[in-house]
Amino acid sequence: MESFDLVECPRDAMQGVKQWIPTQQKIVYAQALLKVGFSTLDIGSFVSPKAIPQMRDTAAVLDALDRSESNTKLLTIVANVRGAIDACAHPEVDWLGYPFSISENFQMRNTHKTIDESKIVLEQIIDLAQKSNKKLVVYLSMGFGNPYGDPWSPTIVAEWVTYLSGLGISTISLSDTVGSASLPIIQQLFTTLIPAFPTVALGAHLHTRYTEAVPKIETAYLAGCRRFDTAIKGYGGCPMAKDELVGNLPTEKLLSFFSTHKIPHKLNPLHFESAFNQCLNTFI
């Protein structure tokens, strides 16, 4: 059986929802997801509640989860040093996720820092993660293209992967923040970067329209990608990108692709069905 890192992202699904989702409802949903068998659950974020009000109860959700029968790791997003300190204070957190954009415009929009300022923040977060025995994934935002007018090319992406790898970061998720990735670019990046960085786990965090999901999954898979970030029903997307039409890669589309091509995986179908139904209840 091939080894996959399948990351379910209820945080990404919920963060842009304006109507408050009660904390207990989030806990019940997360508890259902923990039974499915995902490698990691992107459970919440330690960021300003003014920026992302929906995530202000992340600590309460973490404290309430029962992980006694689950091997799924928990990941929280941090956008600055303060958030990293808060996340590292929670023993339940296994992974920190830091969004690092190769677009100066989007980095300012997302974290209110320049790329050079973000480099300093990242180095501090690396130090905090190491001292707290947390793993770190860097989300390379605008990894598949740049609609904001900043310079972009596969060569620039490779240069940033080289930079991050040089800092000791061994998990990098290429992020298509606004759903602009084309199939040729997905194919080119993964077929080029995966053999060039054998010690780095390169993932796909694809925001996409629902009807375009399967071709993108197939292209990334055939190009060697084995780490996928998804969200049930494709809910979510980046509220900083201001495009409500582009959500996350739907988990059910990934599972359908696996089923069609008879690719074995470790997710429990019955527990996934239960979590899927719970998702529908959560996002009513």
N, C-alpha and C positions, 0 to 999 in steps of 0.2 A: 504494500500500500504506500502510495506517495505521501510525503509529509507536507501538510498544509498548515499555514497560520491563518486561521479564519477569525477575523475580528468583527464582532457585532457592535454596532455603534448607536445605542439608544440615546446617548448624549447628543450626537450629531442630529438624530431624528427629532429630539425635543427642543433643542436650544433656540430655534427660531419661532416656536409656537407662542403666540402672544397670550392666549388664555392660560392661566395658571393650572398646571397639572399637579394635583395634590401629592404631597410627599408619600403618603401611604400607597397611592396608586403607582407611583414610580417604583416603590419597593416591591410590590407584588409583581410588577412586570419584570423587573430585574431578577427576581427570584425565579420566575419561569424561565428566563433566558439562561440562568446558571445551570439548568438541568439539561440544556440542549447538547452541550459538549463543545462549545466554541473555545478556541485557544485563549481568547481574550475578550473581555467586555469593556468597551469604552463607556464607562459608567457616568462620568460627570466632568466638571471642570472647576478649578479653583481660580476664577477670574473675577473681575469686578462685577458685583450684582447689578450695577447700573448698566454695564455693557450687555450682559447676558442674564437678565432677571430669572429666567427659568432654572438656572443652575445654582441658585443661592442656597439650596438645601442639599448640596452634594455630600457634605459631611454627615448629615442626618441619615441619608440613604446608605452611605457606607457603613455607618455604625449599626444599622438595623439588619444587614444582610446575613443570612446563614449560609456559609460556604463549606459546611462540614461534609457534604456529599458531592462537592464539585471541585474539579481540578482547574476550572477556568480562572485565569488571572484577571485582575482588575486594573484598568488604566484610567487616569484622569489627565485632562488637558491643563497645562499651565502656560501663561503668556508672559510671566515676569518672575523675578526672584521671589517676591512675596508669595505668589501663588505656589511656587515650588516648595518654599518653606512650609506652607500650610499642608500641601499634599504629602510631603515627607514625614509630617507629624502623625500621619495615619498609617498604622501597620497594615491595614487592609489593602493599601495601594501597592501594587507590584510594579506598575509602569507609570512613568511620566511621559506625556506627549507634548512636544514643543513645536508650534507652527513657525517655520522659518521660510520666508518667501524670497524667491529670487527676483521678485518684482518690488522695487522700491516703493512704488505707489501702493501696492496691496499690503506691504509690511506696515506702512504708516496707517493705512485704513484698519488693519487687523489688530495691531499691537501699539500703535502710536509711537513707533520707534523706527529709525532708519535701519538699513541693513548693517551698517557699521556698529550702531548701538546694540543691535540684536546679537551681533557676534559676541559682544562682551557679556550680555545677559546669558547667552547659551553656554559660555565657558563657566559662568557661575552656577548654572543649573546642572551642568555635568559634574561639577565638584560636589554639589548638594546630593545629587543622585548617588554618587559613589560612596559618600559618607553615610548615607541612609540605606545603602544596599538596595537601591531601586534601579530598575532598568529604564533606559531612555530610548524613545523613538522620536526621530525628527520628521515632521511632515514638511516636505519640500513643496510649498505652495507655488502654484503656477508652474508646476513641473512639466506640463504638457503643452504649454503655450501661454501667451500673455496678451490679454485684450486691453491692457492699460497703456500700451505704447512703449513700455520698457524693452530694451534689447532681449531677445530670446532666441535660442537655437539649441539643438541637441548637444552641441559642444559646450555651451554655457552650462547646461544641466550637468554634464559630465564633470566640468570644473568644480561645481558646487558639491557634487558627490565626493570628489577627490578631497575637497576641503573638509567636509564633515567626517569622512573616513579617517583623515589625518588627525582629527580630534579624538579618535577612538570610538566614534559612534558606529555601531554595528547593525543598526536597524533604521532604515530610511524608507519612508513611504512617499512615493511620488504622488502628489495631490493635484487633481484636476478640479480646481476650486469652482470654476464657473461652467464646467461641462464642455469645454472647447476642444478636447482631445480628439484627433482624427485617428482612424485605424492605422494608417501608415506610421504616424508618430509613435503610437503605443508600441507597435511592432519594432520600430527602429530603436527606441530607447531601451526596452528590455533586452532585446537581442544583443545590443552593444554593451550595456552596463553590467548585466549579470555575469558574463564571463570576465569582464574587466575588473570586477570587485567581488572575488569569490568568498571573501570573509564578511561581506555585507549582505544582510537580508533585505532585498529590495521589494517593496510592496506597492500595491495599487490602491489608492484612495480616490476612486472615480466618482465624480458627480456627473449624473447623466440623465437624460430623459428616459422614461420607462421603456419606450419602444426601441431605444438604441443600446440597451444594456447587454443583451446576449452577444452581439458581435464584438463588443469591447471586451467582454469576459473571455470569449474564445481567442481573440487576438492576443491578449495579455498572457493567457495560459499557454498558447502555442509558442509564445516568445520566451517562455520559461518562468513566468511569474507564479509564485506559489503562496504569496501573502495577499489576501484580499480583505479590504474593509467594506462592510455592507450594513444595510439597515433594512429591516423588514418593511415591505411595501414601498421601499425607496423613499420613505419619509425623510424630511430634513433638507439639508443643504446649508450653505454658509450664509448667515444673516448679514455678514459684512459684504457679501458679493451682490446683494440686491437683485437676485434673479429667482423669483419664486417658482419658476418652471423647472428648475434644475435641482433634483434631489439626489439622494445617495444611491449607490448601486444596490438594487433590491436583492435581499438575501435569497428569496424564493427563485429569482432568475439564476443565481449561481447554482443553487441546488438542482434546478431543472437542467442546467447545462451538464452538471455532474451525472445526473440520471440518464440523460440522452446519450452521453458518450461512455456510459458505464465506468465512470471514474469513482473508485471507492473513497469514502471519507468517514470521519468519525462522528458526525452529527446524528443524533437520535431523531428519527422522523416523527415519532409520536410526541416526543417532548417539543419538537419544533412546531408541530401543529397546535399544541396547547399554547405555546408562546405566541404564535401567529394570532390566535384568537384573542389572547390577552392584549396583544398590540392593538387590535381593532377596538377593544374596550377602552384602552388607554387614550387613544387619539380621537375619540368621538367628539 
